[in-house]
Amino acid sequence: MLLTKSNIKNTFKSEDTEEFLDVVFYRPFGYLMALISKKMGFTPNGLTILSIFVGVLAGHLFYYQDLRINVIGIFLLIWAEGLDSADGQLARMTNHKSRYGRILDGLGGNLWYISIYIHLCLRLINTGLSPAIFVFAVIAGISHSFQCAVADHYRNFYSYFVHGKEKSEIDDSANLSVEYSKLSWSKNFRKKFLMRMYINYTIEQEFVSKNTIKLLRYVELNFKSKIPNIISALFREKNKRLIKYYNILTSNTRMIVLFIAILLNNIYIFAFFQIIGLNLLLIYVIAKHEANSKFILSEAISIKSEEL
């Protein structure tokens, strides 16, 4: 397979939900690594595990107040993000997609930032701050997890309504709990552990998306597998402008601000952005998206009434 724009685009989940930095850098970089990994016999999960080690090491290098070491950490984190892109592209390229691969992928990103938050706190403590700074790290970590969960959920809803069910990865915590109960801790420890984490992640998503879930269930019940074009177009019209905010809540913008804070040796820039800036944006996105879903649900009900 050649490194062409069309081949790279074929590994996108959906083109209009891709971030600019992903399109111009991480997807081509990840695709190249996916091609090399395929020839070397690597699996998508193998790339994910490698990304975890690289990302955690990058976090450690941010502990040191040495610009050269910090720059190495920045490049390692960029590499880890590239590997994170490559594992999904390799999975789609080889048709080895799995729920457990997605769960492991999400866990990997969390482990990067746990390492980053811990080492940034230790760095600040070395400057004379109280260990109580870890309280803010916990707040930042919980906020980070919630922001990414909601943004990922809403992007999947967008893909579902605009591009079709096959382009989305929406799960239901009740169905996941049934699968979880069938797994044995003694025989399926890894899968059961990952499933437990994923159920918690899904519950977080469902907690703030009640109107959108109502819309999804109404459409599935009343229109079966065929979403009316008018509903698909309306969902796109109402929510496409929010995609840039979903993306800000995920990885790339957060990493850029982190790099600026590291290079300027001012960790407070990142802390303020993470705890204040992104949480305010999260509140706006939830309020706007749920209001849109409520409106679209009313339109779907009207469409169904006209059919009867």
C-alpha positions as YAML, in Angstrom:
chain: A
units: angstrom
residues:
- id: 1
  name: MET
  ca: [0.00, 0.00, 0.00]
- id: 2
  name: LEU
  ca: [1.36, 3.38, -0.98]
- id: 3
  name: LEU
  ca: [1.61, 6.45, 1.20]
- id: 4
  name: THR
  ca: [-1.02, 8.44, -0.73]
- id: 5
  name: LYS
  ca: [-3.71, 10.85, 0.42]
- id: 6
  name: SER
  ca: [-6.48, 8.48, -0.65]
- id: 7
  name: ASN
  ca: [-4.99, 5.54, 1.24]
- id: 8
  name: ILE
  ca: [-4.52, 7.66, 4.36]
- id: 9
  name: LYS
  ca: [-8.10, 8.97, 4.12]
- id: 10
  name: ASN
  ca: [-9.37, 5.39, 3.99]
- id: 11
  name: THR
  ca: [-8.11, 4.93, 7.56]
- id: 12
  name: PHE
  ca: [-10.03, 7.97, 8.90]
- id: 13
  name: LYS
  ca: [-13.07, 7.30, 11.05]
- id: 14
  name: SER
  ca: [-14.80, 10.17, 9.26]
- id: 15
  name: GLU
  ca: [-13.10, 13.02, 7.44]
- id: 16
  name: ASP
  ca: [-15.09, 15.89, 8.92]
- id: 17
  name: THR
  ca: [-14.35, 14.85, 12.53]
- id: 18
  name: GLU
  ca: [-10.59, 14.73, 11.97]
- id: 19
  name: GLU
  ca: [-8.51, 17.52, 13.50]
- id: 20
  name: PHE
  ca: [-6.32, 19.68, 11.25]
- id: 21
  name: LEU
  ca: [-3.13, 18.57, 13.00]
- id: 22
  name: ASP
  ca: [-4.17, 14.93, 12.63]
- id: 23
  name: VAL
  ca: [-4.85, 15.34, 8.91]
- id: 24
  name: VAL
  ca: [-1.59, 17.14, 8.11]
- id: 25
  name: PHE
  ca: [0.73, 15.28, 10.51]
- id: 26
  name: TYR
  ca: [-0.46, 12.51, 12.84]
- id: 27
  name: ARG
  ca: [-2.49, 10.52, 10.30]
- id: 28
  name: PRO
  ca: [0.29, 10.48, 7.64]
- id: 29
  name: PHE
  ca: [2.90, 9.79, 10.34]
- id: 30
  name: GLY
  ca: [0.72, 7.09, 11.91]
- id: 31
  name: TYR
  ca: [-0.07, 5.57, 8.52]
- id: 32
  name: LEU
  ca: [3.64, 5.28, 7.71]
- id: 33
  name: MET
  ca: [4.26, 3.56, 11.05]
- id: 34
  name: ALA
  ca: [1.24, 1.31, 10.44]
- id: 35
  name: LEU
  ca: [2.67, 0.23, 7.07]
- id: 36
  name: ILE
  ca: [6.06, -0.51, 8.61]
- id: 37
  name: SER
  ca: [4.42, -2.33, 11.54]
- id: 38
  name: LYS
  ca: [2.33, -4.45, 9.19]
- id: 39
  name: LYS
  ca: [5.43, -5.57, 7.31]
- id: 40
  name: MET
  ca: [7.20, -6.36, 10.60]
- id: 41
  name: GLY
  ca: [4.23, -8.36, 11.89]
- id: 42
  name: PHE
  ca: [3.21, -6.02, 14.70]
- id: 43
  name: THR
  ca: [-0.38, -6.11, 15.93]
- id: 44
  name: PRO
  ca: [-2.51, -3.03, 16.74]
- id: 45
  name: ASN
  ca: [-2.41, -3.92, 20.44]
- id: 46
  name: GLY
  ca: [1.37, -4.25, 20.23]
- id: 47
  name: LEU
  ca: [1.59, -0.67, 18.95]
- id: 48
  name: THR
  ca: [-0.76, 0.48, 21.72]
- id: 49
  name: ILE
  ca: [1.43, -1.10, 24.38]
- id: 50
  name: LEU
  ca: [4.53, 0.49, 22.85]
- id: 51
  name: SER
  ca: [2.76, 3.88, 22.87]
- id: 52
  name: ILE
  ca: [2.03, 3.43, 26.60]
- id: 53
  name: PHE
  ca: [5.71, 2.90, 27.43]
- id: 54
  name: VAL
  ca: [6.81, 5.84, 25.23]
- id: 55
  name: GLY
  ca: [4.15, 8.19, 26.64]
- id: 56
  name: VAL
  ca: [4.85, 7.26, 30.27]
- id: 57
  name: LEU
  ca: [8.59, 7.81, 29.70]
- id: 58
  name: ALA
  ca: [7.83, 11.21, 28.15]
- id: 59
  name: GLY
  ca: [5.91, 12.16, 31.29]
- id: 60
  name: HIS
  ca: [8.92, 11.25, 33.43]
- id: 61
  name: LEU
  ca: [11.20, 13.50, 31.37]
- id: 62
  name: PHE
  ca: [8.97, 16.50, 32.19]
- id: 63
  name: TYR
  ca: [10.05, 16.14, 35.83]
- id: 64
  name: TYR
  ca: [13.47, 17.62, 35.09]
- id: 65
  name: GLN
  ca: [14.02, 21.37, 34.81]
- id: 66
  name: ASP
  ca: [16.41, 20.83, 31.93]
- id: 67
  name: LEU
  ca: [15.25, 22.15, 28.58]
- id: 68
  name: ARG
  ca: [17.13, 19.53, 26.55]
- id: 69
  name: ILE
  ca: [15.57, 16.67, 28.50]
- id: 70
  name: ASN
  ca: [12.15, 18.33, 28.26]
- id: 71
  name: VAL
  ca: [12.47, 18.64, 24.48]
- id: 72
  name: ILE
  ca: [13.27, 14.91, 24.28]
- id: 73
  name: GLY
  ca: [10.11, 14.34, 26.34]
- id: 74
  name: ILE
  ca: [8.10, 16.46, 23.89]
- id: 75
  name: PHE
  ca: [9.36, 14.44, 20.92]
- id: 76
  name: LEU
  ca: [8.62, 11.18, 22.74]
- id: 77
  name: LEU
  ca: [5.06, 12.32, 23.47]
- id: 78
  name: ILE
  ca: [4.61, 13.27, 19.80]
- id: 79
  name: TRP
  ca: [5.86, 9.79, 18.89]
- id: 80
  name: ALA
  ca: [3.45, 8.22, 21.37]
- id: 81
  name: GLU
  ca: [0.59, 10.19, 19.80]
- id: 82
  name: GLY
  ca: [1.72, 8.99, 16.38]
- id: 83
  name: LEU
  ca: [1.71, 5.39, 17.63]
- id: 84
  name: ASP
  ca: [-1.77, 5.99, 19.05]
- id: 85
  name: SER
  ca: [-2.88, 7.00, 15.56]
- id: 86
  name: ALA
  ca: [-1.01, 4.09, 13.97]
- id: 87
  name: ASP
  ca: [-2.66, 1.39, 16.08]
- id: 88
  name: GLY
  ca: [-6.15, 2.39, 14.93]
- id: 89
  name: GLN
  ca: [-5.01, 2.75, 11.32]
- id: 90
  name: LEU
  ca: [-3.32, -0.67, 11.44]
- id: 91
  name: ALA
  ca: [-6.49, -2.18, 12.92]
- id: 92
  name: ARG
  ca: [-8.61, -0.75, 10.08]
- id: 93
  name: MET
  ca: [-5.94, -1.66, 7.52]
- id: 94
  name: THR
  ca: [-5.80, -5.32, 8.64]
- id: 95
  name: ASN
  ca: [-9.45, -5.57, 9.74]
- id: 96
  name: HIS
  ca: [-8.33, -6.45, 13.27]
- id: 97
  name: LYS
  ca: [-10.63, -3.99, 15.03]
- id: 98
  name: SER
  ca: [-11.88, -5.02, 18.46]
- id: 99
  name: ARG
  ca: [-13.59, -3.46, 21.45]
- id: 100
  name: TYR
  ca: [-10.73, -4.54, 23.72]
- id: 101
  name: GLY
  ca: [-8.26, -2.85, 21.40]
- id: 102
  name: ARG
  ca: [-10.23, 0.41, 21.73]
- id: 103
  name: ILE
  ca: [-10.39, 0.02, 25.51]
- id: 104
  name: LEU
  ca: [-6.63, -0.59, 25.72]
- id: 105
  name: ASP
  ca: [-6.08, 2.42, 23.47]
- id: 106
  name: GLY
  ca: [-8.08, 4.66, 25.80]
- id: 107
  name: LEU
  ca: [-6.27, 3.27, 28.84]
- id: 108
  name: GLY
  ca: [-2.97, 4.08, 27.19]
- id: 109
  name: GLY
  ca: [-3.78, 7.78, 26.84]
- id: 110
  name: ASN
  ca: [-4.83, 7.93, 30.48]
- id: 111
  name: LEU
  ca: [-1.56, 6.33, 31.59]
- id: 112
  name: TRP
  ca: [0.44, 8.93, 29.63]
- id: 113
  name: TYR
  ca: [-1.25, 11.77, 31.44]
- id: 114
  name: ILE
  ca: [-1.12, 10.10, 34.86]
- id: 115
  name: SER
  ca: [2.65, 10.01, 34.36]
- id: 116
  name: ILE
  ca: [2.66, 13.62, 33.17]
- id: 117
  name: TYR
  ca: [0.56, 14.92, 36.09]
- id: 118
  name: ILE
  ca: [2.61, 13.04, 38.69]
- id: 119
  name: HIS
  ca: [5.95, 14.23, 37.34]
- id: 120
  name: LEU
  ca: [4.79, 17.83, 36.89]
- id: 121
  name: CYS
  ca: [3.66, 17.83, 40.53]
- id: 122
  name: LEU
  ca: [7.02, 16.46, 41.67]
- id: 123
  name: ARG
  ca: [8.71, 19.14, 39.57]
- id: 124
  name: LEU
  ca: [6.69, 21.86, 41.31]
- id: 125
  name: ILE
  ca: [7.35, 20.34, 44.75]
- id: 126
  name: ASN
  ca: [11.08, 20.60, 44.01]
- id: 127
  name: THR
  ca: [10.59, 24.36, 43.63]
- id: 128
  name: GLY
  ca: [9.16, 24.59, 47.16]
- id: 129
  name: LEU
  ca: [5.43, 23.96, 46.65]
- id: 130
  name: SER
  ca: [3.48, 21.85, 49.12]
- id: 131
  name: PRO
  ca: [2.67, 18.20, 48.26]
- id: 132
  name: ALA
  ca: [-0.95, 19.39, 48.46]
- id: 133
  name: ILE
  ca: [-0.45, 20.25, 44.80]
- id: 134
  name: PHE
  ca: [-1.41, 16.64, 44.13]
- id: 135
  name: VAL
  ca: [-5.00, 17.59, 44.97]
- id: 136
  name: PHE
  ca: [-5.03, 19.79, 41.88]
- id: 137
  name: ALA
  ca: [-3.44, 16.98, 39.87]
- id: 138
  name: VAL
  ca: [-6.31, 14.66, 40.86]
- id: 139
  name: ILE
  ca: [-8.84, 17.34, 39.86]
- id: 140
  name: ALA
  ca: [-7.01, 17.83, 36.56]
- id: 141
  name: GLY
  ca: [-6.90, 14.08, 35.94]
- id: 142
  name: ILE
  ca: [-10.59, 13.53, 36.64]
- id: 143
  name: SER
  ca: [-11.46, 16.55, 34.49]
- id: 144
  name: HIS
  ca: [-9.23, 15.28, 31.70]
- id: 145
  name: SER
  ca: [-10.86, 11.84, 31.71]
- id: 146
  name: PHE
  ca: [-14.36, 13.31, 31.69]
- id: 147
  name: GLN
  ca: [-13.58, 15.83, 28.94]
- id: 148
  name: CYS
  ca: [-12.16, 13.15, 26.64]
- id: 149
  name: ALA
  ca: [-15.03, 10.74, 27.38]
- id: 150
  name: VAL
  ca: [-17.71, 13.30, 26.51]
- id: 151
  name: ALA
  ca: [-15.91, 14.56, 23.39]
- id: 152
  name: ASP
  ca: [-15.39, 10.99, 22.13]
- id: 153
  name: HIS
  ca: [-19.05, 10.15, 22.81]
- id: 154
  name: TYR
  ca: [-20.37, 13.17, 20.92]
- id: 155
  name: ARG
  ca: [-18.04, 12.54, 17.97]
- id: 156
  name: ASN
  ca: [-19.35, 8.98, 17.80]
- id: 157
  name: PHE
  ca: [-22.94, 10.24, 17.83]
- id: 158
  name: TYR
  ca: [-22.04, 12.61, 15.00]
- id: 159
  name: SER
  ca: [-20.54, 9.74, 13.00]
- id: 160
  name: TYR
  ca: [-23.60, 7.59, 13.68]
- id: 161
  name: PHE
  ca: [-26.20, 10.12, 12.55]
- id: 162
  name: VAL
  ca: [-24.22, 11.67, 9.69]
- id: 163
  name: HIS
  ca: [-22.14, 8.80, 8.32]
- id: 164
  name: GLY
  ca: [-23.97, 5.68, 9.49]
- id: 165
  name: LYS
  ca: [-23.82, 3.15, 12.31]
- id: 166
  name: GLU
  ca: [-20.78, 1.36, 10.87]
- id: 167
  name: LYS
  ca: [-18.70, 4.53, 11.32]
- id: 168
  name: SER
  ca: [-19.54, 4.89, 15.02]
- id: 169
  name: GLU
  ca: [-18.44, 3.12, 18.19]
- id: 170
  name: ILE
  ca: [-21.36, 3.71, 20.57]
- id: 171
  name: ASP
  ca: [-21.81, 1.23, 23.41]
- id: 172
  name: ASP
  ca: [-24.48, 0.83, 26.07]
- id: 173
  name: SER
  ca: [-23.45, 0.31, 29.72]
- id: 174
  name: ALA
  ca: [-26.35, -2.10, 30.35]
- id: 175
  name: ASN
  ca: [-25.29, -4.37, 27.47]
- id: 176
  name: LEU
  ca: [-21.66, -4.12, 28.53]
- id: 177
  name: SER
  ca: [-22.60, -5.14, 32.08]
- id: 178
  name: VAL
  ca: [-24.21, -8.31, 30.74]
- id: 179
  name: GLU
  ca: [-21.01, -9.19, 28.88]
- id: 180
  name: TYR
  ca: [-18.97, -8.30, 31.98]
- id: 181
  name: SER
  ca: [-20.98, -10.69, 34.17]
- id: 182
  name: LYS
  ca: [-20.16, -13.58, 31.81]
- id: 183
  name: LEU
  ca: [-16.40, -13.09, 32.18]
- id: 184
  name: SER
  ca: [-14.46, -14.91, 34.88]
- id: 185
  name: TRP
  ca: [-11.77, -13.16, 36.93]
- id: 186
  name: SER
  ca: [-9.72, -16.36, 37.01]
- id: 187
  name: LYS
  ca: [-9.99, -17.16, 33.29]
- id: 188
  name: ASN
  ca: [-10.41, -13.70, 31.75]
- id: 189
  name: PHE
  ca: [-8.71, -11.34, 34.21]
- id: 190
  name: ARG
  ca: [-7.34, -8.92, 31.57]
- id: 191
  name: LYS
  ca: [-10.59, -8.72, 29.63]
- id: 192
  name: LYS
  ca: [-12.72, -8.39, 32.76]
- id: 193
  name: PHE
  ca: [-10.49, -5.64, 34.17]
- id: 194
  name: LEU
  ca: [-10.58, -3.69, 30.89]
- id: 195
  name: MET
  ca: [-14.35, -4.21, 30.59]
- id: 196
  name: ARG
  ca: [-14.91, -2.86, 34.12]
- id: 197
  name: MET
  ca: [-12.97, 0.28, 33.26]
- id: 198
  name: TYR
  ca: [-14.87, 0.65, 29.99]
- id: 199
  name: ILE
  ca: [-18.24, 0.31, 31.71]
- id: 200
  name: ASN
  ca: [-17.29, 3.14, 34.07]
- id: 201
  name: TYR
  ca: [-16.15, 5.20, 31.07]
- id: 202
  name: THR
  ca: [-19.46, 4.53, 29.29]
- id: 203
  name: ILE
  ca: [-21.50, 5.46, 32.38]
- id: 204
  name: GLU
  ca: [-19.63, 8.80, 32.47]
- id: 205
  name: GLN
  ca: [-20.63, 9.40, 28.86]
- id: 206
  name: GLU
  ca: [-24.27, 8.44, 29.38]
- id: 207
  name: PHE
  ca: [-24.61, 10.64, 32.46]
- id: 208
  name: VAL
  ca: [-24.33, 13.86, 30.42]
- id: 209
  name: SER
  ca: [-25.93, 12.75, 27.15]
- id: 210
  name: LYS
  ca: [-29.47, 11.83, 28.18]
- id: 211
  name: ASN
  ca: [-31.19, 13.81, 25.40]
- id: 212
  name: THR
  ca: [-28.86, 12.42, 22.75]
- id: 213
  name: ILE
  ca: [-29.43, 8.86, 23.99]
- id: 214
  name: LYS
  ca: [-33.21, 9.46, 23.88]
- id: 215
  name: LEU
  ca: [-32.81, 10.61, 20.27]
- id: 216
  name: LEU
  ca: [-30.70, 7.56, 19.40]
- id: 217
  name: ARG
  ca: [-33.18, 5.13, 20.95]
- id: 218
  name: TYR
  ca: [-36.17, 6.81, 19.31]
- id: 219
  name: VAL
  ca: [-34.52, 6.67, 15.88]
- id: 220
  name: GLU
  ca: [-33.46, 3.04, 16.31]
- id: 221
  name: LEU
  ca: [-36.94, 2.02, 17.49]
- id: 222
  name: ASN
  ca: [-38.97, 3.94, 14.94]
- id: 223
  name: PHE
  ca: [-36.78, 4.06, 11.85]
- id: 224
  name: LYS
  ca: [-34.88, 0.79, 12.36]
- id: 225
  name: SER
  ca: [-31.53, 0.83, 10.56]
- id: 226
  name: LYS
  ca: [-32.43, 3.62, 8.12]
- id: 227
  name: ILE
  ca: [-31.98, 7.11, 9.54]
- id: 228
  name: PRO
  ca: [-34.15, 9.58, 7.56]
- id: 229
  name: ASN
  ca: [-32.03, 11.91, 5.44]
- id: 230
  name: ILE
  ca: [-33.72, 14.93, 6.99]
- id: 231
  name: ILE
  ca: [-32.66, 13.80, 10.48]
- id: 232
  name: SER
  ca: [-29.12, 13.12, 9.31]
- id: 233
  name: ALA
  ca: [-28.90, 16.53, 7.63]
- id: 234
  name: LEU
  ca: [-30.38, 18.29, 10.65]
- id: 235
  name: PHE
  ca: [-27.96, 16.58, 13.02]
- id: 236
  name: ARG
  ca: [-25.06, 17.66, 10.83]
- id: 237
  name: GLU
  ca: [-26.34, 21.23, 10.53]
- id: 238
  name: LYS
  ca: [-26.79, 21.61, 14.29]
- id: 239
  name: ASN
  ca: [-23.63, 19.88, 15.47]
- id: 240
  name: LYS
  ca: [-20.94, 20.30, 12.82]
- id: 241
  name: ARG
  ca: [-19.93, 23.64, 14.30]
- id: 242
  name: LEU
  ca: [-19.30, 21.85, 17.63]
- id: 243
  name: ILE
  ca: [-16.74, 19.43, 16.18]
- id: 244
  name: LYS
  ca: [-13.89, 21.91, 16.67]
- id: 245
  name: TYR
  ca: [-14.80, 22.05, 20.36]
- id: 246
  name: TYR
  ca: [-14.96, 18.25, 20.67]
- id: 247
  name: ASN
  ca: [-11.45, 18.16, 19.25]
- id: 248
  name: ILE
  ca: [-10.13, 20.82, 21.63]
- id: 249
  name: LEU
  ca: [-11.38, 18.68, 24.52]
- id: 250
  name: THR
  ca: [-9.35, 15.68, 23.37]
- id: 251
  name: SER
  ca: [-5.59, 15.53, 22.79]
- id: 252
  name: ASN
  ca: [-3.87, 17.83, 20.33]
- id: 253
  name: THR
  ca: [-4.73, 21.26, 21.76]
- id: 254
  name: ARG
  ca: [-4.04, 20.00, 25.28]
- id: 255
  name: MET
  ca: [-0.61, 18.76, 24.18]
- id: 256
  name: ILE
  ca: [0.25, 22.06, 22.47]
- id: 257
  name: VAL
  ca: [-0.55, 24.00, 25.64]
- id: 258
  name: LEU
  ca: [1.45, 21.47, 27.67]
- id: 259
  name: PHE
  ca: [4.46, 21.92, 25.38]
- id: 260
  name: ILE
  ca: [4.24, 25.71, 25.66]
- id: 261
  name: ALA
  ca: [4.07, 25.46, 29.46]
- id: 262
  name: ILE
  ca: [7.06, 23.11, 29.55]
- id: 263
  name: LEU
  ca: [9.18, 25.24, 27.20]
- id: 264
  name: LEU
  ca: [8.36, 28.41, 29.17]
- id: 265
  name: ASN
  ca: [8.92, 26.56, 32.47]
- id: 266
  name: ASN
  ca: [5.51, 27.76, 33.62]
- id: 267
  name: ILE
  ca: [3.39, 24.73, 34.54]
- id: 268
  name: TYR
  ca: [0.58, 26.98, 35.79]
- id: 269
  name: ILE
  ca: [-0.33, 27.79, 32.16]
- id: 270
  name: PHE
  ca: [-1.21, 24.15, 31.60]
- id: 271
  name: ALA
  ca: [-2.95, 23.77, 34.97]
- id: 272
  name: PHE
  ca: [-5.19, 26.80, 34.34]
- id: 273
  name: PHE
  ca: [-6.03, 25.65, 30.82]
- id: 274
  name: GLN
  ca: [-6.81, 22.10, 31.95]
- id: 275
  name: ILE
  ca: [-8.88, 22.83, 35.06]
- id: 276
  name: ILE
  ca: [-10.55, 26.14, 34.16]
- id: 277
  name: GLY
  ca: [-10.48, 26.62, 30.39]
- id: 278
  name: LEU
  ca: [-11.35, 23.10, 29.25]
- id: 279
  name: ASN
  ca: [-14.00, 22.56, 31.94]
- id: 280
  name: LEU
  ca: [-15.80, 25.77, 30.92]
- id: 281
  name: LEU
  ca: [-15.67, 24.60, 27.30]
- id: 282
  name: LEU
  ca: [-16.99, 21.18, 28.38]
- id: 283
  name: ILE
  ca: [-20.01, 22.75, 30.10]
- id: 284
  name: TYR
  ca: [-20.79, 24.76, 26.95]
- id: 285
  name: VAL
  ca: [-20.45, 21.72, 24.67]
- id: 286
  name: ILE
  ca: [-22.72, 19.55, 26.83]
- id: 287
  name: ALA
  ca: [-25.39, 22.25, 27.10]
- id: 288
  name: LYS
  ca: [-25.34, 23.00, 23.37]
- id: 289
  name: HIS
  ca: [-25.22, 19.39, 22.17]
- id: 290
  name: GLU
  ca: [-28.01, 18.25, 24.48]
- id: 291
  name: ALA
  ca: [-30.21, 21.21, 23.47]
- id: 292
  name: ASN
  ca: [-29.61, 20.31, 19.82]
- id: 293
  name: SER
  ca: [-30.54, 16.67, 20.48]
- id: 294
  name: LYS
  ca: [-33.75, 17.71, 22.23]
- id: 295
  name: PHE
  ca: [-34.71, 19.82, 19.22]
- id: 296
  name: ILE
  ca: [-33.83, 17.07, 16.71]
- id: 297
  name: LEU
  ca: [-35.85, 14.54, 18.75]
- id: 298
  name: SER
  ca: [-38.92, 16.78, 18.49]
- id: 299
  name: GLU
  ca: [-38.40, 16.92, 14.71]
- id: 300
  name: ALA
  ca: [-38.02, 13.14, 14.51]
- id: 301
  name: ILE
  ca: [-41.28, 12.70, 16.41]
- id: 302
  name: SER
  ca: [-43.00, 15.06, 13.97]
- id: 303
  name: ILE
  ca: [-41.63, 13.16, 10.98]
- id: 304
  name: LYS
  ca: [-42.86, 9.86, 12.41]
- id: 305
  name: SER
  ca: [-46.31, 11.34, 13.12]
- id: 306
  name: GLU
  ca: [-46.61, 12.49, 9.50]
- id: 307
  name: GLU
  ca: [-45.80, 8.97, 8.30]
- id: 308
  name: LEU
  ca: [-48.65, 7.44, 10.33]
...
